[in-house]
Amino acid sequence: MPNSPSDRPRRIRARREGPMLVEGPVEVELEDGTTASSDRFRVALCTCRRSRRFPWCDTSHRDKARGH
């Protein structure tokens, strides 16, 4: 379902457990109180903390899953 320009961004509190795919736009509240935002229609939130783009997933978790 497309978002209209008048929709307010969703606020998501990032947690360490579980991968999350979230329909956007989103504002992510990090543990230190700062926020990161995206206006994309869907975002992948990193929960493994390996991403260099945290809180956004960059698929860094795949190396651990394959045993590398």
Buried (B, 14 or more C-beta within 10 A) or exposed (E): EEBEEEEEBBEBEBEEEEEBEBEBBBBBBEEEEEEBEBEEEEBBBBBBEBBEEBBBBEEBBEEEEEEE
